[in-house]
Amino acid sequence: MPDDLEGPQKSPRHAEPAWLSWAKELQAIAQTGLTYGTGPFDIERYEAVRRVAAEMIAAGSDSTIGTVLGLFKQEGGYATPKVDVRGAAVRDGKILLVKEASDGLWTLPGGWADVNESPSQCVVREVWEESGFEVKATKLAAVYDRGCHPHQPPFAFHVYKMFFLCQITGGAAQTSLETLEIAFFAPDALPALSTGRVLPFQIQRMFDHHETPDLPADFD
């Protein structure tokens, strides 16, 4: 088939290792196949594909095959990316960060988007729950494909990360079950970051968007 008839090509993934991209694609194929497959032999083959994907991810990470399979088995339906939201609130030239209880490292407040909430509603709730500050989402600053950036550790699913600029409207610093500390940091004095959640360049881009509100949203 001529090159120009092969259909749209996927964007290059510069940061994510190839084995992880392949494993996630196999998992997506298996999940969709298990949803729509009808024959017992088809189901058996898709379960085998899912196990291969789990073995690949376990071999390249600290997880066990059983742990990865358990994550995969929780997913059903047509496979689509997960959505993570992050809120960037700058005050007096410093950005709001929270220290995660799970790893003792710092990140922009945020988390998985919830059903029946818009992305902006999700980020407002996440910032309040994790930091104690009430905010208003003022701008969608970036939509990043996690796999295109050097987040560590690797994650078993495809993730879109939505970054919102937020304006603090009330509240006060308050830790939660998920956070150990709340603080504001200057761009040249960032703490050790939870790089599975946020990267230094992403925080710098939030400062850029805060300082230049007319910047268009970043996207991959």
N, CA, C and O of each residue as an XYZ file, in Angstrom:
880
protein
N       0.849     -1.194      0.000
C       0.000      0.000      0.000
C       0.883      1.241      0.000
O       1.821      1.302      0.795
N       0.629      2.242     -0.857
C       1.432      3.457     -0.862
C       1.383      4.156      0.485
O       0.395      4.069      1.214
N       2.483      4.861      0.805
C       2.571      5.525      2.101
C       1.420      6.479      2.339
O       0.917      6.586      3.458
N       0.990      7.192      1.266
C      -0.039      8.201      1.480
C      -1.425      7.600      1.632
O      -2.396      8.332      1.821
N      -1.536      6.264      1.552
C      -2.824      5.610      1.739
C      -2.873      4.810      3.035
O      -3.835      4.084      3.282
N      -1.866      4.939      3.840
C      -1.801      4.131      5.055
C      -2.630      4.706      6.192
O      -2.759      4.063      7.234
N      -3.194      5.890      6.028
C      -4.004      6.476      7.083
C      -3.173      7.329      8.012
O      -1.955      7.413      7.852
N      -3.822      7.975      8.999
C      -3.111      8.863      9.913
C      -2.102      8.100     10.757
O      -2.349      6.971     11.181
N      -0.978      8.729     10.987
C       0.088      8.115     11.771
C       0.070      8.654     13.197
O      -0.296      9.807     13.425
N       0.458      7.836     14.136
C       0.508      8.272     15.526
C       1.679      9.223     15.739
O       2.731      9.081     15.115
N       1.484     10.191     16.623
C       2.553     11.115     16.957
C       3.683     10.344     17.631
O       3.428      9.396     18.374
N       4.937     10.744     17.378
C       6.051     10.059     18.045
C       5.986     10.260     19.554
O       5.611     11.331     20.032
N       6.354      9.226     20.294
C       6.345      9.293     21.754
C       7.803      9.386     22.184
O       8.523      8.387     22.161
N       8.239     10.571     22.572
C       9.655     10.834     22.774
C      10.161     10.367     24.132
O      11.347     10.066     24.266
N       9.307     10.298     25.131
C       9.791     10.038     26.481
C       9.480      8.635     26.972
O      10.307      8.024     27.648
N       8.331      8.125     26.652
C       7.908      6.822     27.160
C       8.673      5.719     26.449
O       8.780      5.750     25.223
N       9.212      4.736     27.180
C       9.918      3.631     26.511
C       8.975      2.855     25.597
O       7.787      2.713     25.883
N       9.521      2.362     24.509
C       8.699      1.680     23.497
C       7.954      0.494     24.097
O       6.792      0.255     23.765
N       8.624     -0.258     24.988
C       7.974     -1.441     25.551
C       6.712     -1.077     26.314
O       5.741     -1.834     26.310
N       6.719      0.087     26.974
C       5.542      0.491     27.736
C       4.402      0.890     26.801
O       3.246      0.551     27.053
N       4.722      1.604     25.728
C       3.701      1.952     24.739
C       3.083      0.695     24.135
O       1.866      0.608     23.972
N       3.930     -0.274     23.806
C       3.419     -1.519     23.232
C       2.527     -2.256     24.234
O       1.462     -2.758     23.876
N       2.967     -2.315     25.482
C       2.186     -3.018     26.496
C       0.821     -2.365     26.693
O      -0.187     -3.061     26.808
N       0.781     -1.049     26.733
C      -0.492     -0.358     26.921
C      -1.407     -0.545     25.721
O      -2.624     -0.652     25.869
N      -0.816     -0.584     24.533
C      -1.649     -0.815     23.351
C      -2.200     -2.236     23.350
O      -3.353     -2.454     22.978
N      -1.388     -3.198     23.761
C      -1.888     -4.574     23.872
C      -3.021     -4.654     24.892
O      -4.025     -5.326     24.655
N      -2.861     -3.966     26.036
C      -3.916     -3.962     27.039
C      -5.202     -3.358     26.490
O      -6.291     -3.869     26.750
N      -5.079     -2.272     25.732
C      -6.265     -1.637     25.156
C      -6.961     -2.579     24.176
O      -8.188     -2.677     24.169
N      -6.178     -3.269     23.352
C      -6.749     -4.241     22.409
C      -7.457     -5.355     23.172
O      -8.567     -5.754     22.817
N      -6.803     -5.857     24.232
C      -7.394     -6.941     25.011
C      -8.667     -6.494     25.707
O      -9.664     -7.216     25.699
N      -8.645     -5.306     26.312
C      -9.827     -4.821     27.029
C     -11.015     -4.655     26.088
O     -12.130     -5.068     26.405
N     -10.766     -4.046     24.928
C     -11.844     -3.859     23.960
C     -12.324     -5.203     23.429
O     -13.524     -5.413     23.254
N     -11.386     -6.115     23.172
C     -11.759     -7.438     22.676
C     -12.576     -8.227     23.688
O     -13.525     -8.915     23.314
N     -12.216     -8.135     24.971
C     -12.971     -8.827     26.010
C     -14.356     -8.236     26.190
O     -15.274     -8.916     26.648
N     -14.509     -6.958     25.825
C     -15.815     -6.308     25.924
C     -16.746     -6.762     24.815
O     -17.928     -7.015     25.050
N     -16.209     -6.865     23.601
C     -17.067     -7.129     22.450
C     -16.943     -8.548     21.893
O     -17.749     -8.959     21.058
N     -15.927     -9.301     22.355
C     -15.779    -10.671     21.874
C     -16.902    -11.568     22.378
O     -17.427    -11.363     23.473
N     -17.265    -12.556     21.579
C     -18.382    -13.438     21.940
C     -17.970    -14.903     22.054
O     -18.454    -15.612     22.937
N     -17.095    -15.357     21.185
C     -16.716    -16.766     21.196
C     -15.727    -17.082     22.297
O     -14.906    -16.235     22.651
N     -15.789    -18.286     22.847
C     -14.873    -18.661     23.940
C     -13.410    -18.622     23.529
O     -12.548    -18.300     24.346
N     -13.115    -18.951     22.259
C     -11.720    -18.924     21.815
C     -11.218    -17.493     21.693
O     -10.055    -17.218     21.986
N     -12.090    -16.573     21.259
C     -11.710    -15.164     21.206
C     -11.415    -14.641     22.604
O     -10.422    -13.944     22.815
N     -12.276    -14.976     23.554
C     -12.068    -14.519     24.929
C     -10.749    -15.050     25.472
O     -10.001    -14.327     26.129
N     -10.474    -16.303     25.196
C      -9.226    -16.909     25.672
C      -8.013    -16.192     25.086
O      -7.029    -15.957     25.787
N      -8.084    -15.842     23.790
C      -6.957    -15.149     23.147
C      -6.767    -13.761     23.726
O      -5.635    -13.342     23.969
N      -7.868    -13.033     23.952
C      -7.735    -11.681     24.499
C      -7.225    -11.709     25.935
O      -6.494    -10.811     26.352
N      -7.606    -12.729     26.689
C      -7.061    -12.860     28.042
C      -5.562    -13.132     27.988
O      -4.805    -12.653     28.833
N      -5.139    -13.902     26.989
C      -3.710    -14.167     26.822
C      -2.963    -12.890     26.448
O      -1.860    -12.645     26.938
N      -3.562    -12.083     25.583
C      -2.946    -10.803     25.212
C      -2.827     -9.902     26.431
O      -1.803     -9.246     26.620
N      -3.863     -9.866     27.257
C      -3.826     -9.047     28.472
C      -2.714     -9.505     29.398
O      -2.031     -8.683     30.009
N      -2.531    -10.812     29.505
C      -1.468    -11.318     30.386
C      -0.087    -10.942     29.841
O       0.808    -10.597     30.613
N       0.090    -11.004     28.527
C       1.373    -10.602     27.939
C       1.661     -9.135     28.269
O       2.785     -8.775     28.621
N       0.621     -8.290     28.149
C       0.791     -6.876     28.478
C       1.191     -6.709     29.939
O       2.062     -5.898     30.256
N       0.562     -7.468     30.828
C       0.894     -7.395     32.255
C       2.317     -7.872     32.510
O       3.023     -7.289     33.333
N       2.744     -8.908     31.827
C       4.101     -9.423     31.989
C       5.127     -8.396     31.533
O       6.172     -8.236     32.164
N       4.832     -7.698     30.438
C       5.753     -6.678     29.936
C       5.913     -5.544     30.945
O       7.029     -5.103     31.220
N       4.790     -5.076     31.494
C       4.850     -3.967     32.443
C       5.519     -4.397     33.745
O       6.304     -3.642     34.318
N       5.213     -5.601     34.212
C       5.848     -6.095     35.442
C       7.359     -6.233     35.258
O       8.130     -5.930     36.169
N       7.782     -6.695     34.066
C       9.206     -6.875     33.811
C       9.954     -5.544     33.768
O      11.147     -5.488     34.067
N       9.254     -4.478     33.396
C       9.900     -3.182     33.286
C       9.669     -2.270     34.470
O      10.040     -1.097     34.429
N       9.061     -2.789     35.527
C       8.760     -1.943     36.684
C       8.936     -2.744     37.966
O       9.429     -3.872     37.951
N       8.523     -2.139     39.075
C       8.623     -2.818     40.372
C       7.368     -3.617     40.702
O       7.289     -4.214     41.776
N       6.394     -3.641     39.809
C       5.133     -4.333     40.069
C       5.235     -5.820     39.760
O       6.122     -6.258     39.027
N       4.310     -6.587     40.331
C       4.211     -8.006     40.006
C       3.170     -8.200     38.911
O       2.328     -7.333     38.679
N       3.236     -9.334     38.249
C       2.252     -9.633     37.209
C       0.847     -9.633     37.799
O      -0.089     -9.128     37.179
N       0.699    -10.198     38.997
C      -0.617    -10.245     39.625
C      -1.170     -8.860     39.905
O      -2.362     -8.614     39.724
N      -0.301     -7.948     40.350
C      -0.746     -6.582     40.630
C      -1.218     -5.894     39.356
O      -2.274     -5.262     39.338
N      -0.430     -6.018     38.293
C      -0.793     -5.371     37.034
C      -2.063     -5.984     36.456
O      -2.937     -5.265     35.972
N      -2.166     -7.308     36.505
C      -3.382     -7.969     36.017
C      -4.598     -7.500     36.807
O      -5.671     -7.292     36.241
N      -4.426     -7.334     38.110
C      -5.525     -6.848     38.935
C      -6.002     -5.482     38.490
O      -7.205     -5.226     38.453
N      -5.064     -4.590     38.148
C      -5.434     -3.270     37.632
C      -6.178     -3.402     36.313
O      -7.207     -2.759     36.102
N      -5.653     -4.236     35.431
C      -6.279     -4.406     34.120
C      -7.703     -4.954     34.243
O      -8.602     -4.529     33.517
N      -7.900     -5.898     35.164
C      -9.208     -6.539     35.280
C     -10.273     -5.595     35.844
O     -11.469     -5.864     35.728
N      -9.836     -4.487     36.454
C     -10.802     -3.508     36.944
C     -11.388     -2.664     35.816
O     -12.403     -1.990     35.992
N     -10.737     -2.712     34.660
C     -11.160     -1.877     33.537
C     -12.058     -2.678     32.602
O     -11.803     -3.849     32.323
N     -13.109     -2.026     32.125
C     -14.018     -2.674     31.185
C     -14.491     -1.689     30.137
O     -14.283     -0.484     30.275
N     -15.121     -2.188     29.098
C     -15.611     -1.323     28.044
C     -14.513     -0.974     27.057
O     -13.387     -1.462     27.155
N     -14.861     -0.127     26.111
C     -13.878      0.313     25.109
C     -12.775      1.094     25.818
O     -13.055      2.005     26.597
N     -11.536      0.741     25.549
C     -10.412      1.351     26.258
C     -10.180      2.782     25.784
O     -10.024      3.026     24.588
N     -10.156      3.720     26.718
C      -9.881      5.124     26.423
C      -8.878      5.660     27.451
O      -8.702      5.056     28.509
N      -8.217      6.790     27.152
C      -7.274      7.349     28.122
C      -7.967      7.793     29.407
O      -9.134      8.186     29.396
N      -7.236      7.725     30.503
C      -7.692      8.291     31.762
C      -7.365      9.786     31.776
O      -6.500     10.241     31.028
N      -8.057     10.546     32.623
C      -7.859     11.993     32.687
C      -7.429     12.397     34.090
O      -8.104     12.096     35.075
N      -6.293     13.085     34.161
C      -5.759     13.616     35.409
C      -5.843     15.137     35.334
O      -5.492     15.720     34.308
N      -6.304     15.791     36.406
C      -6.386     17.253     36.419
C      -5.440     17.804     37.482
O      -5.265     17.209     38.545
N      -4.830     18.958     37.173
C      -3.898     19.610     38.097
C      -4.215     21.099     38.137
O      -4.499     21.713     37.108
N      -4.162     21.676     39.343
C      -4.454     23.088     39.520
C      -3.204     23.879     39.866
O      -2.463     23.513     40.778
N      -2.968     24.972     39.132
C      -1.804     25.826     39.361
C      -2.268     27.181     39.873
O      -2.826     27.980     39.122
N      -2.035     27.432     41.147
C      -2.432     28.691     41.774
C      -1.173     29.441     42.203
O      -0.418     28.969     43.054
N      -0.955     30.608     41.610
C       0.232     31.418     41.915
C      -0.193     32.602     42.779
O      -1.161     33.296     42.469
N       0.539     32.820     43.858
C       0.283     33.943     44.759
C       1.612     34.576     45.148
O       2.512     33.901     45.649
N       1.724     35.876     44.914
C       2.951     36.610     45.246
C       4.181     35.974     44.604
O       5.240     35.877     45.224
N       4.025     35.544     43.353
C       5.152     35.006     42.613
C       5.540     33.586     42.968
O       6.560     33.085     42.495
N       4.728     32.919     43.808
C       5.015     31.541     44.207
C       3.814     30.654     43.894
O       2.671     31.110     43.898
N       4.090     29.386     43.626
C       3.037     28.457     43.210
C       2.683     27.501     44.345
O       3.552     27.066     45.102
N       1.412     27.186     44.450
C       0.902     26.288     45.490
C       1.249     24.839     45.159
O       0.909     24.339     44.087
N       1.925     24.176     46.088
C       2.227     22.755     45.954
C       1.804     22.026     47.221
O       1.717     22.616     48.298
N       1.540     20.727     47.071
C       1.193     19.885     48.212
C       2.167     18.715     48.281
O       2.632     18.212     47.258
N       2.465     18.289     49.513
C       3.361     17.153     49.718
C       2.526     15.895     49.855
O       1.712     15.773     50.770
N       2.735     14.955     48.935
C       1.925     13.738     48.885
C       2.267     12.786     50.030
O       3.437     12.531     50.315
N       1.234     12.271     50.676
C       1.453     11.293     51.737
C       2.006      9.985     51.189
O       2.730      9.272     51.884
N       1.666      9.670     49.941
C       2.031      8.367     49.381
C       3.523      8.234     49.119
O       4.068      7.138     49.248
N       4.207      9.333     48.748
C       5.633      9.226     48.451
C       6.488     10.308     49.111
O       7.708     10.306     48.949
N       5.868     11.237     49.856
C       6.631     12.274     50.531
C       7.228     13.320     49.614
O       8.139     14.046     50.011
N       6.721     13.410     48.377
C       7.220     14.362     47.394
C       6.125     15.374     47.044
O       4.961     15.192     47.401
N       6.513     16.440     46.345
C       5.616     17.561     46.125
C       5.022     17.562     44.716
O       5.636     17.076     43.766
N       3.814     18.118     44.605
C       3.135     18.188     43.316
C       2.110     19.316     43.320
O       1.747     19.834     44.376
N       1.653     19.686     42.140
C       0.461     20.516     42.044
C      -0.723     19.708     42.558
O      -0.818     18.518     42.256
N      -1.626     20.310     43.322
C      -2.797     19.557     43.774
C      -3.625     19.087     42.585
O      -3.759     19.795     41.587
N      -4.177     17.887     42.705
C      -4.985     17.343     41.616
C      -5.182     15.854     41.764
O      -4.846     15.269     42.794
N      -5.730     15.240     40.724
C      -5.986     13.805     40.746
C      -6.858     13.394     39.580
O      -7.025     14.151     38.623
N      -7.412     12.200     39.656
C      -8.252     11.693     38.573
C      -9.553     12.488     38.471
O     -10.151     12.857     39.481
N      -9.974     12.740     37.251
C     -11.272     13.385     37.028
C     -12.386     12.427     37.428
O     -12.303     11.225     37.180
N     -13.423     12.969     38.048
C     -14.548     12.163     38.502
C     -15.731     12.257     37.539
O     -15.902     13.249     36.831
N     -16.532     11.208     37.533
C     -17.756     11.171     36.733
C     -18.734     12.241     37.234
O     -18.811     12.509     38.433
N     -19.467     12.839     36.317
C     -20.499     13.852     36.601
C     -19.927     15.172     37.093
O     -20.644     15.974     37.691
N     -18.634     15.407     36.847
C     -18.029     16.709     37.086
C     -17.301     17.140     35.820
O     -16.679     16.318     35.147
N     -17.378     18.425     35.498
C     -16.586     18.940     34.394
C     -15.121     18.988     34.830
O     -14.843     18.941     36.028
N     -14.173     19.082     33.882
C     -12.769     19.159     34.284
C     -12.481     20.312     35.236
O     -11.714     20.149     36.185
N     -13.086     21.483     34.996
C     -12.828     22.623     35.879
C     -13.417     22.383     37.266
O     -12.809     22.773     38.262
N     -14.576     21.756     37.352
C     -15.145     21.425     38.656
C     -14.241     20.444     39.407
O     -14.042     20.566     40.615
N     -13.704     19.478     38.675
C     -12.807     18.497     39.294
C     -11.585     19.169     39.896
O     -11.196     18.877     41.027
N     -10.978     20.080     39.124
C      -9.741     20.672     39.624
C     -10.015     21.578     40.813
O      -9.208     21.625     41.742
N     -11.127     22.294     40.810
C     -11.488     23.135     41.954
C     -11.665     22.279     43.202
O     -11.183     22.638     44.277
N     -12.360     21.143     43.063
C     -12.573     20.249     44.203
C     -11.258     19.651     44.685
O     -11.003     19.592     45.888
N     -10.417     19.204     43.742
C      -9.147     18.583     44.131
C      -8.252     19.567     44.884
O      -7.640     19.203     45.888
N      -8.172     20.806     44.406
C      -7.339     21.789     45.091
C      -7.837     22.009     46.515
O      -7.045     22.067     47.455
N      -9.143     22.130     46.667
C      -9.706     22.354     48.003
C      -9.471     21.153     48.911
O      -9.073     21.312     50.065
N      -9.718     19.942     48.387
C      -9.557     18.744     49.210
C      -8.113     18.540     49.644
O      -7.860     18.124     50.775
N      -7.168     18.826     48.764
C      -5.769     18.512     49.057
C      -5.012     19.646     49.740
O      -4.005     19.404     50.406
N      -5.493     20.900     49.580
C      -4.735     22.027     50.125
C      -5.503     22.885     51.121
O      -4.890     23.602     51.911
N      -6.842     22.825     51.101
C      -7.646     23.689     51.952
C      -7.982     25.028     51.325
O      -8.742     25.799     51.910
N      -7.435     25.332     50.144
C      -7.711     26.609     49.491
C      -8.889     26.499     48.537
O      -9.005     25.530     47.786
N      -9.759     27.497     48.572
C     -10.841     27.617     47.602
C     -10.302     28.369     46.391
O      -9.646     29.402     46.529
N     -10.587     27.840     45.204
C     -10.057     28.465     43.992
C     -11.131     28.542     42.915
O     -12.165     27.878     42.980
N     -10.845     29.370     41.931
C     -11.647     29.462     40.717
C     -10.734     29.116     39.544
O      -9.664     29.708     39.401
N     -11.140     28.172     38.709
C     -10.357     27.821     37.522
C     -10.531     28.932     36.487
O     -11.655     29.253     36.102
N      -9.423     29.518     36.039
C      -9.492     30.663     35.137
C      -9.010     30.373     33.727
O      -9.338     31.116     32.802
N      -8.236     29.306     33.542
C      -7.702     29.026     32.202
C      -7.240     27.583     32.113
O      -6.600     27.067     33.029
N      -7.568     26.937     31.003
C      -6.959     25.650     30.684
C      -5.611     25.955     30.043
O      -5.554     26.416     28.903
N      -4.525     25.698     30.774
C      -3.201     26.088     30.316
C      -2.522     25.020     29.469
O      -1.726     25.345     28.588
N      -2.829     23.740     29.726
C      -2.132     22.681     28.990
C      -2.899     21.373     29.070
O      -3.562     21.080     30.065
N      -2.796     20.591     28.000
C      -3.249     19.202     27.980
C      -2.071     18.379     27.484
O      -1.715     18.434     26.307
N      -1.472     17.620     28.386
C      -0.291     16.837     28.050
C      -0.627     15.348     28.020
O      -1.415     14.854     28.828
N      -0.016     14.650     27.076
C      -0.058     13.191     27.036
C       1.072     12.700     27.935
O       2.245     12.939     27.647
N       0.723     12.018     29.018
C       1.747     11.593     29.988
C       2.876     10.823     29.325
O       4.040     10.965     29.701
N       2.528     10.006     28.334
C       3.532      9.175     27.693
C       4.534      9.934     26.854
O       5.573      9.385     26.489
N       4.241     11.202     26.534
C       5.162     12.010     25.739
C       6.189     12.734     26.600
O       7.037     13.457     26.077
N       6.120     12.546     27.916
C       6.989     13.284     28.829
C       7.605     12.310     29.836
O       7.022     11.266     30.126
N       8.782     12.650     30.369
C       9.544     11.687     31.191
C       9.042     11.536     32.622
O       9.813     11.697     33.568
N       7.758     11.229     32.789
C       7.225     10.960     34.117
C       7.750      9.616     34.621
O       7.856      8.653     33.862
N       8.071      9.568     35.895
C       8.525      8.334     36.536
C       7.842      8.209     37.894
O       7.702      9.203     38.606
N       7.414      6.996     38.264
C       7.561      5.744     37.533
C       6.560      5.623     36.391
O       5.637      6.431     36.286
N       6.739      4.603     35.522
C       5.782      4.398     34.433
C       4.414      4.011     34.983
O       4.285      3.541     36.114
N       3.397      4.222     34.148
C       2.031      3.920     34.563
C       1.407      2.984     33.538
O       1.694      3.079     32.345
N       0.547      2.075     34.009
C       0.040      0.999     33.162
C      -1.018      1.444     32.160
O      -1.365      0.678     31.261
N      -1.541      2.667     32.291
C      -2.605      3.125     31.403
C      -2.208      4.427     30.720
O      -1.339      5.161     31.192
N      -2.856      4.687     29.616
C      -2.646      5.920     28.865
C      -3.369      7.055     29.603
O      -4.530      6.907     29.982
N      -2.680      8.188     29.805
C      -3.224      9.276     30.622
C      -3.092     10.615     29.890
O      -2.036     10.933     29.343
N      -4.175     11.389     29.888
C      -4.124     12.792     29.500
C      -4.108     13.630     30.776
O      -4.898     13.390     31.689
N      -3.208     14.613     30.837
C      -3.063     15.462     32.011
C      -3.506     16.881     31.657
O      -2.938     17.505     30.761
N      -4.527     17.393     32.365
C      -5.073     18.717     32.115
C      -4.632     19.661     33.231
O      -4.884     19.407     34.409
N      -3.970     20.753     32.844
C      -3.440     21.723     33.801
C      -4.244     23.018     33.703
O      -4.350     23.612     32.629
N      -4.809     23.450     34.830
C      -5.613     24.671     34.883
C      -4.904     25.726     35.730
O      -4.360     25.421     36.792
N      -4.918     26.980     35.244
C      -4.576     28.084     36.124
C      -5.752     28.329     37.051
O      -6.906     28.292     36.623
N      -5.461     28.577     38.313
C      -6.515     28.802     39.300
C      -6.227     30.065     40.104
O      -5.072     30.403     40.366
N      -7.284     30.747     40.485
C      -7.182     31.934     41.332
C      -7.699     31.595     42.723
O      -8.815     31.099     42.871
N      -6.888     31.861     43.739
C      -7.307     31.588     45.113
C      -8.362     32.606     45.524
O      -8.152     33.813     45.401
N      -9.491     32.115     46.011
C     -10.604     32.991     46.418
C     -10.908     32.917     47.903
O     -11.678     33.730     48.415
N     -10.318     31.961     48.603
C     -10.596     31.820     50.026
C      -9.910     30.599     50.592
O      -9.072     29.975     49.941
N     -10.280     30.269     51.819
C      -9.710     29.101     52.480
C      -8.356     29.376     53.091
O      -7.883     30.513     53.104
N      -7.744     28.336     53.593
C      -6.426     28.430     54.215
C      -5.755     27.067     54.125
O      -6.426     26.048     53.964
N      -4.441     27.052     54.227
C      -3.691     25.802     54.101
C      -4.188     24.764     55.099
O      -4.273     25.024     56.300
N      -4.509     23.600     54.585
C      -5.029     22.513     55.420
C      -4.648     21.182     54.787
O      -4.988     20.925     53.632
N      -3.949     20.337     55.529
C      -3.576     19.031     55.003
C      -4.793     18.105     54.971
O      -5.855     18.424     55.505
N      -4.607     16.949     54.329
C      -5.693     15.981     54.194
C      -5.131     14.577     54.371
O      -3.956     14.414     54.702
N      -5.953     13.577     54.157
C      -5.475     12.199     54.215
C      -4.424     11.931     53.148
O      -3.598     11.031     53.300
N      -4.451     12.709     52.065
C      -3.534     12.493     50.952
C      -2.316     13.401     50.989
O      -1.348     13.157     50.268
N      -2.342     14.452     51.818
C      -1.261     15.429     51.801
C      -0.696     15.679     53.189
O      -1.424     15.707     54.181
N       0.625     15.861     53.237
C       1.325     16.052     54.509
C       1.649     17.510     54.799
O       1.673     17.915     55.961
N       1.896     18.305     53.764
C       2.244     19.711     53.920
C       1.668     20.504     52.756
O       1.410     19.961     51.681
N       1.470     21.806     52.990
C       1.008     22.740     51.973
C       1.966     23.920     51.991
O       2.270     24.442     53.063
N       2.452     24.354     50.827
C       3.370     25.491     50.803
C       3.399     26.107     49.413
O       2.945     25.511     48.436
N       3.950     27.326     49.349
C       4.127     28.035     48.079
C       5.620     28.116     47.779
O       6.433     28.315     48.682
N       5.976     27.960     46.504
C       7.385     27.911     46.112
C       7.647     28.815     44.909
O       6.836     28.907     43.988
N       8.797     29.476     44.945
C       9.246     30.285     43.815
C       9.745     29.357     42.704
O      10.133     28.222     42.983
N       9.743     29.821     41.451
C      10.161     28.953     40.345
C      11.602     28.471     40.451
O      11.934     27.405     39.932
N      12.463     29.241     41.115
C      13.867     28.834     41.250
C      14.152     28.124     42.569
O      15.311     27.922     42.930
N      13.095     27.743     43.290
C      13.290     27.069     44.585
C      12.278     25.941     44.771
O      11.708     25.775     45.849
N      12.062     25.172     43.709
C      11.098     24.080     43.796
C      11.640     22.947     44.654
O      12.842     22.685     44.628
N      10.782     22.266     45.418
C      11.214     21.118     46.233
C      11.319     19.865     45.367
O      11.073     19.916     44.162
N      11.679     18.757     45.975
C      11.717     17.472     45.270
C      10.301     17.112     44.821
O       9.380     17.051     45.635
N      10.141     16.877     43.528
C       8.809     16.688     42.963
C       8.438     15.218     42.819
O       9.296     14.358     42.620
N       7.144     14.951     42.924
C       6.578     13.633     42.640
C       6.434     13.538     41.126
O       5.401     13.911     40.571
N       7.474     13.039     40.460
C       7.540     13.136     39.004
C       6.561     12.213     38.277
O       6.395     12.318     37.061
N       5.925     11.328     39.000
C       4.829     10.589     38.379
C       3.627     11.476     38.150
O       2.781     11.184     37.305
N       3.551     12.575     38.913
C       2.406     13.481     38.851
C       2.705     14.772     38.097
O       1.867     15.256     37.336
N       3.900     15.332     38.305
C       4.212     16.620     37.682
C       5.722     16.713     37.463
O       6.509     16.133     38.212
N       6.112     17.456     36.417
C       7.516     17.635     36.076
C       7.910     19.102     36.219
O       7.052     19.981     36.138
N       9.198     19.379     36.431
C       9.626     20.770     36.605
C       9.221     21.676     35.444
O       8.785     22.804     35.673
N       9.355     21.205     34.204
C       9.024     22.075     33.077
C       7.534     22.396     33.049
O       7.138     23.470     32.596
N       6.704     21.470     33.532
C       5.268     21.726     33.551
C       4.931     22.834     34.556
O       4.080     23.682     34.287
N       5.596     22.822     35.702
C       5.386     23.887     36.674
C       5.879     25.221     36.101
O       5.230     26.253     36.271
N       7.035     25.191     35.420
C       7.537     26.423     34.813
C       6.557     26.965     33.784
O       6.376     28.177     33.672
N       5.922     26.069     33.032
C       4.941     26.524     32.039
C       3.741     27.167     32.717
O       3.131     28.075     32.153
N       3.390     26.711     33.921
C       2.288     27.339     34.642
C       2.676     28.756     35.065
O       1.845     29.663     35.023
N       3.930     28.951     35.471
C       4.397     30.314     35.748
C       4.326     31.158     34.478
O       3.911     32.316     34.521
N       4.731     30.576     33.349
C       4.688     31.306     32.073
C       3.266     31.743     31.750
O       3.035     32.887     31.360
N       2.311     30.824     31.915
C       0.917     31.147     31.607
C       0.364     32.183     32.586
O      -0.445     33.031     32.211
N       0.801     32.108     33.829
C       0.351     33.099     34.812
C       0.865     34.493     34.450
O       0.137     35.480     34.554
N       2.117     34.558     34.028
C       2.726     35.843     33.702
C       2.251     36.389     32.359
O       2.226     37.602     32.152
N       1.874     35.489     31.443
C       1.413     35.901     30.108
C       0.071     35.224     29.851
O       0.032     34.175     29.208
N      -1.015     35.790     30.330
C      -2.312     35.118     30.237
C      -2.785     34.845     28.812
O      -3.625     33.969     28.605
N      -2.266     35.576     27.827
C      -2.699     35.396     26.451
C      -2.023     34.215     25.756
O      -2.335     33.921     24.603
N      -1.110     33.541     26.437
C      -0.478     32.369     25.822
C      -1.548     31.337     25.464
O      -2.449     31.084     26.263
N      -1.459     30.736     24.270
C      -2.400     29.660     23.949
C      -2.120     28.434     24.791
O      -1.005     28.260     25.283
N      -3.110     27.590     24.963
C      -2.931     26.368     25.736
C      -1.906     25.455     25.059
O      -1.893     25.310     23.837
N      -1.052     24.846     25.879
C      -0.107     23.844     25.380
C      -0.849     22.538     25.133
O      -1.790     22.215     25.858
N      -0.444     21.799     24.138
C      -1.011     20.460     23.946
C      -0.049     19.619     23.121
O       0.754     20.140     22.347
N      -0.148     18.306     23.303
C       0.676     17.358     22.545
C      -0.063     16.909     21.290
O       0.463     16.109     20.517
